[in-house]
Amino acid sequence: MTVNDVDRAHDGPTATVTVVYHSVHGHTRVLAEHLAEGARRVPGARVHLAEIRAEDVNAGRWHDAEVMALLGRSDAIVLGSPTLMGSVSAVFKAFMEAAFTPFTTQAWKDKLAGGFTMSASQSGDKLTVLEQLAVFAAQMGMQWIGVGDMPGNNWSGGSRDDVNRLGSWLGLMSQSHADQGPEHAGSRGDLITAQRYGERIARLTQRWVNALPYDTPRMTEHEARDLSASLRGTFDAPAALTGA
């Protein structure tokens, strides 16, 4: 198994967020790392990265007791898979089917959930994957959190580096070129959106678990465009997040 802990020291209320994902060539992993980086910005957020690996699938059945135990004690679970042939990957689907055990006892009921996906094509039918993840979370009795950012790159002054440049709200979408490695995963806008989504999930988890006050951040369409414009050329990925 592969589980990375990125806890942030904090003496106050805590909330545990686990980003569980499968990555074939490393692109989806980069997205997961940025999402976790955003989540750990929230004081008291205990953030974990758990990778679903092909070698843990035997005769079509996935098994990793340590990952399942981690998910069982998590307050929020963020699900990530590449979009392959219009679906989650076969490896991630095996993980989802292995969740039948906690499903039978509603062990994950009322945990918070979110989702993200990556593909080479601009569309690639990524919405199908997010719908699969959201339905899975609903069957597990979980509460889904979508992306809260306004759409970017939908007007003449837009850019590939805009926040939420693919205009996805059900979950996080990202796109990487098929002929480039994970060091080029996503765009600046995609990675910033991942961080913002991770922070949103962690903040809402703190509110959900610890009943902390929460002020909903809102912005108009013009304010969203100003945000994207202000971020262009200013984003540098943390060194720990640029690897494959």
N, C-alpha and C positions, 0 to 999 in steps of 0.2 A: 504494500500500500504506500501511497505518498500523501502525507498530511503535513502541511506547513503551518505553524502558528505565528501570527503576527499580532499578539496581544499588545495593548497599549496600557501602561500603568495608570491606575486611577483609583482613588480611595472612595469614590461615591458609588452610586448605583451602576450595575453592569448589565450587559446584554451580550449574548453569544450569537455571532453570525458566522455561518459556514458557507463558503462558496464551493460547491461540488460540481465538477466539470469533467468532460472528456475532450482531449485535443489530439488530433491525428498528426499534424505537422508542427504544432506549437503556436499557431495563430490564436486559437481559442484560449490557450493558456495565458497569453499576454493580456487578452481582454479580462480574464479572471483575475489576474494580478492587479490590474488597474482598478477593477471594481473593489477588490479587497483593500487597496490603498485608500480609496475614497471612504470606505467603511471605517477604517481605523482612525480617521480624522475625528470621529465622534468620541468625546470623552466617555470612558467606561466600556467602549466596544471591545469585545474579545473576538477577534476575527481569525478564522481558520480557512485554509485552502486544502481541499481534499480532491485528489485526482483519481478519476475512474480509469483504470488501466485494462488494456486488452488481455494482459496475462492473468488477470483475476477472473476471466471468463473461461469456464471449463464445460464442455458439452452444452454450450448455450446458456449456462447458468453463471451469473456473477456472484461472487461471495468475497466480502472483506468485513470481518466482524468489527474491526477497529473503526472503520469508516461509519458503519451503521450505529455503533455506540456513540460516536461523536455527533451524528445527526440526531440521535435520540435526546441528547442533552443540549442541543442548540435551540435558541429562541427563534431564529430565522434561518431559512435554507434558500440559497440562491442557486438555481439550476442552470448549467451551461453546456451546450453541445454545438458542434459544427452542424451546418445544414448540409446533408448529403442526400442527393436524389430526392429532395423535397421532404426530408424527414430528419429526425434526430439520428445520430449514428447508431449502428447496431450495438456497439459496446454500451452506449448510454441507455439504450432501450433495455438491455439486459439488466442494468442497474435498476431502472424503473420497475421492471417486473420483480426484482428481488425485494422491492419495498412492499410486496404483498403481505409479508409478515407483519410489519407495523400497521399496515392497512387493516388487518383483521382485528386489531385491538384499538384502532384509532389513536395510536401512540403519537402521531404527529399532528393531531387535531389542534387547531387554533395556533399553531406556529405560523409565523409570517413567511411568505415565499415571494420570489421574483425569478426572472429568467433572462437568459441572453443567448445569442447565437451569432455565428460568423460564417460567411460564405465568400466565394470568389466573385460571384455575379452580384450586380447591384440589387437585384431582387433575390434570385435563387430560391424563391418560395420560402423565404425565412419566416414569414408570418405563420406558415403551417407548423413550423417547429415551435414557435412561441405558443401557438394554440395547443399543441401537444403537451407542452410543459404546464400550461395553465390548467388544462383539464386534469392532468395528473395531480397537480396540487389540490384542485377541488375535490378529487376523489379521496385524497388523503385528509380532507377536512381543513385544509390550510387557508389562510387569508392572503390573497394575491396583492402585490404592490407593483404598479406599472411605472413607467418612466414619466416624470413630471415636467419635462422640458418642452418648450414650444418647438415647432419644427424649424430646421435650418435649410439652407441651400434650396429654397423654393421660390426665389425671386432673382431678378437680374443682378443684384449686388451680392448674392449668396456665394458660398465657397464650399469646397469639399471639406474644409477644416471647421465648418460650422458645428455648433452643438446640435445634437439630434439631427444630423444632416440627412438621414434616411427617413425621417418622419415616422418613427415608431413609438407607440405608447403602451402597447400590451407588455413589452419588454424591450431589452436593449438589442439593437441590430448593429452589426459591423460588417465591413467588406474589406477583403484583402486581395491583392492581385495574385493570380495562380502561379505566376513565374517568380515570385519574390518570397523570401524566407520570413520567419516570424519576427525578425528585427525590423521588418517593414509592416507589421500587422496593423490593420486599421488605418485611420487617418488621425491627425491631431484631434479633430472634432470627435471622432469615435472614442478615443481614449479619455478625453475630458468628459464626455457623456458617461462613460463607464464609471469614472471616479465620482461624478455627481450622483449617479444612480446608486452606487454603493453607499455613499454618504446618506442619501435619502432613506435607503432601507435601514441603515443602522440607527438613524435618528428616530424613525417610526418604530423600530423595534424597542428602543429605549422608552418611547412613549407607551407602547403597548404593554411592555413587561413591568415597567416601574411607575406608570401613571405620571410621567413627567410632563410639565407644561410644554406645549408645542405650538409654535406660531407658523402657520402655513405660508411659505414663500410664494409669492405670485408675481408675474410680470406680464406686461402687454406684449403684443407681437413686435412692436418697435423696440421695446426694451430688450427682448430676446435677440433681435438683430444687433443691437448695440453691444450686447454681451459677447456674441460671436465675433464681432469686429474687434473688440478689445482683447480677445484671446488669441487672435491670429498672430503667429510668429512668436508667441511668448511661452509656449508649452514645451517643457523639457521633461521627458519621462524620467522618473527616479532610476538610478543606475541598477537597482535590484530588479527592476521590472522590464528591462530591455533584453533579457536573455530568452532563449527558446524554451 
